[in-house]
Amino acid sequence: MQSKFVTALLAASALVTPAFAQDAQDEFIVTATRVETTIRNLPADVTVIDTDAALSRGQTTVAQALEDTPGLGVIPSGGLGQQTSLFAGGANSYHTLVLFDGLRLNDPSTPNSSFDAGQDQINGLTRLEVVEGPMSAVFGSDAIGGVINMIPRHGGEGPLNARLDFSAGSFETLNAAAGIDGTLGNFRYAITGEGFTTDGYDLVPERMVTHTGDEDGAESSAVTGVFDLQVTQNFSLDLLARHRESRADIDVFDFEFGFPFRETRIDSPDAEIGQNDLTLARLGATWNLSDALSLRATFGGLDQDRVSNRFGALTDSFSGERRFADLTLNWQANDVGGLSDVAFVAGIAAEREKADIAQGFGFPPPFLFTRAEQDQTGAFITAQGRSGALSLTGAVRVDDFEGFGTQTTWRLGASYDVTERARAYGSFGTSFRAPSLYERYSSAGVPDLDPEQGVSWEIGADARFAAFGQDQGLELSTVYRHTELEDMIDFAGFTYANVDQAEIDTAELRAAIRPTSWLTLHGGYIYTDAQDTAANTELLRRPQDVWLASAEVKQNAFTGRLSWRSVGERQDFQYGDDSFGAVSPPFTGAVPGYDVVGASLSYDFSSNVTAYVAADNALDETYEAASGIASAPRAITVGLRLRAGSN
C-alpha cells in the first residue's frame, strides 16, 4: 500500500528557546495562523526549537528536542526509540496535534488518534514550532492543548551543500545522518537520510522482582525529500516525501485473571514492536495571482503500519491511512485602511481516514478486528492585522464529519505593545477532538459518540530590559491559561461513552538573564492543576510543579550548557515492587517526583566542523517518568558534525 501510494504521487508530480527569550521577537513562524507572522504579533505562547542547536546538545529525536519546552510534558516509555507521549498545556496526550510542515501526523489507527514522538529524528528539520492553547479553529480536530509543527529543510544557496552527522554513546547507541541540498536554477532540493540503533536497557525498573537486566533495544531509519520548482514567475510546484521504518523491543503489562484481577509488569525478551512505519507525501502547486494574492492547492496522504509480536508470533496489527486535498487562498498587504501586517487565509479541505486493526490475546491469539473509514470536510478563515501598538488575530473553522455532523470552532486574540520592549496579550477560543475510528467501530466502540469539546482563555505578557551592560540583559515572561473540557470519551462499563469532564489551569513564569556577553541563564516554573471534574480526581501524569533551569556559556568556538529539570509528584497507575498493579479502584496514586540534569559541550573547529559531547541524566537519577517503566540511566554521547557548501 505504501509503495503504491508514494509511487503514484511521485508520478503525478513530476537550545530550546522560548519565545520570550529569542534575541528578537521579529522571528517569523507559520504554525499559529498559517501565514508567516512575527512572534510579537501573536496572542499565543510560542516556543521555537532550532534543530542545529539541539543536535549540538546531543538531542537527535523529536522527543529529546522537546524535553525542556515550557508547558509541554514529554513522557517517554523508556529510552531512545520507545513510545513517547506529549501533553501540551496540561491536556491529554491525544489533545496535542503534531504536524510535519502542516501535514497531520496523528495516527488514525491508534485508539485515540495520538502521536508517538519516540521514533522521529530531527536531522531533516530546520526547527520545531510549538504553539500552546486551542488551535482547532486553525487546524481542526485534536488541537485542544496545542500544536507542534516540524519544519523540514529546504534547498539552500549554491548547487550543493552537504551535511554529515555521526554520534556514538551509552547502551551501544549509534546515530548517523547525511543530507544534501541546494539550488539549481529554478529548482531547489533537500534530501536527508537518518537512522539510529541502540541496545537499550531493561525497561522493567530495578525495584521490581521481575527485572532481569534483559536489554530492550530499538532502531529507526528515515529518508526525507523536499523539492521546489519555480515553473514560471508566478507558478511553482513542490513535493514533500518522507518514509520511516522503526522497531523496538518492549516489556509488557500482563494480566492475571481471577479474583482479584491484577496487572503485572514483566520482562519479555520475545516482545517487540516489530514494525512501526510511517510514509507521508504531499504534492503542492502555488499560483501568485498578484503581489498580495496567492492560491495554493495540495493533495497527498499518510500511511502508518505498526505490528506487535510476542511468543514469536504476531499479536496486534494496526494500519492507518489518511488521504487529503485542500485549496488555500492567501492575501497579505502592508497597509490597508490604516492597518499594517494585514493577512487573510481562507481554505477548504477534504480528508478520508481508514483504520484496519487486528488485536489478539493469548497464544495463538483469537483476533478482534476493526475495519472502518470516515470522510471529513472543512473550511476555515484566519485574519490578522496591526493598528499602531495593537495586533489582532481571529480564526473560525467549520468541520463536517461523516457520522456525527458539524463542528464549529473559533479563536480571537490580541497583542498590545505596552512599550517597544514589553507587550501583553490574551486570547479566547474553542476546540474539539473527533472520536477516533477505534472509539467508534471497535468491539467497545459506539458509532454515534459526540466529539470532545473544549473552551480556553489565556493571558500573558513578556518584556525585555537592558541590564548588566547588555541590550537584552533581562527577559521576563508569564502566561496563565484556563481550559474546560466536556464530553470527554472514556469507558462506561464495557463501551466508550462521553462521560468525562475536566478543568485545567496552567501558569508559567520564565526568565532569562545575561550577566555577561558570554553567559545566559534561563529559569522557569510551570504550575498545572488538571482535574477530572466528573470523577473528582487529578488527571494522570500532569505534575503540579515543574521547575526548569539552564546555564549556557558561549565563548569563541566553545559552547557549553548545563540544564536541570525538576518534575514534581503526580498521579499515575500504581505498580509495587512485586510488579503487580493496584488490585482495586482507583488503581492510581501519587508517584514520586524526580530531577534530571543534562550537560553538553561543543567546539567549532571551523564553520564546517563541530565536535560535541553530551550527558543526559548526568547524575544517574533512578526514576520513572511513566509509572512502572524505567527511565534511562545516565547516557554519554560523543558526536561529530560536518558541513560543506554555501550554507
Secondary structure as GFF3:
##gff-version 3
##sequence-region A 1 647
A	DSSP	alpha_helix	2	13	.	.	.	ID=ss1
A	DSSP	beta_strand	17	18	.	.	.	ID=ss2
A	DSSP	three_ten_helix	19	21	.	.	.	ID=ss3
A	DSSP	beta_strand	28	29	.	.	.	ID=ss4
A	DSSP	beta_strand	37	38	.	.	.	ID=ss5
A	DSSP	three_ten_helix	39	41	.	.	.	ID=ss6
A	DSSP	beta_strand	45	50	.	.	.	ID=ss7
A	DSSP	alpha_helix	51	56	.	.	.	ID=ss8
A	DSSP	alpha_helix	62	66	.	.	.	ID=ss9
A	DSSP	beta_strand	72	76	.	.	.	ID=ss10
A	DSSP	beta_strand	84	88	.	.	.	ID=ss11
A	DSSP	three_ten_helix	93	95	.	.	.	ID=ss12
A	DSSP	beta_strand	96	100	.	.	.	ID=ss13
A	DSSP	beta_strand	103	104	.	.	.	ID=ss14
A	DSSP	beta_strand	125	132	.	.	.	ID=ss15
A	DSSP	alpha_helix	136	139	.	.	.	ID=ss16
A	DSSP	beta_strand	146	152	.	.	.	ID=ss17
A	DSSP	beta_strand	161	169	.	.	.	ID=ss18
A	DSSP	beta_strand	173	184	.	.	.	ID=ss19
A	DSSP	beta_strand	187	201	.	.	.	ID=ss20
A	DSSP	beta_strand	216	232	.	.	.	ID=ss21
A	DSSP	beta_strand	235	249	.	.	.	ID=ss22
A	DSSP	beta_strand	252	256	.	.	.	ID=ss23
A	DSSP	beta_strand	262	266	.	.	.	ID=ss24
A	DSSP	beta_strand	272	288	.	.	.	ID=ss25
A	DSSP	beta_strand	293	310	.	.	.	ID=ss26
A	DSSP	beta_strand	313	336	.	.	.	ID=ss27
A	DSSP	beta_strand	339	359	.	.	.	ID=ss28
A	DSSP	beta_strand	368	387	.	.	.	ID=ss29
A	DSSP	beta_strand	390	401	.	.	.	ID=ss30
A	DSSP	beta_strand	405	419	.	.	.	ID=ss31
A	DSSP	beta_strand	422	433	.	.	.	ID=ss32
A	DSSP	alpha_helix	437	441	.	.	.	ID=ss33
A	DSSP	beta_strand	452	467	.	.	.	ID=ss34
A	DSSP	beta_strand	470	492	.	.	.	ID=ss35
A	DSSP	beta_strand	495	516	.	.	.	ID=ss36
A	DSSP	beta_strand	519	532	.	.	.	ID=ss37
A	DSSP	beta_strand	537	538	.	.	.	ID=ss38
A	DSSP	beta_strand	545	555	.	.	.	ID=ss39
A	DSSP	beta_strand	558	567	.	.	.	ID=ss40
A	DSSP	beta_strand	570	573	.	.	.	ID=ss41
A	DSSP	beta_strand	588	591	.	.	.	ID=ss42
A	DSSP	beta_strand	594	606	.	.	.	ID=ss43
A	DSSP	beta_strand	609	616	.	.	.	ID=ss44
A	DSSP	beta_strand	635	644	.	.	.	ID=ss45
###
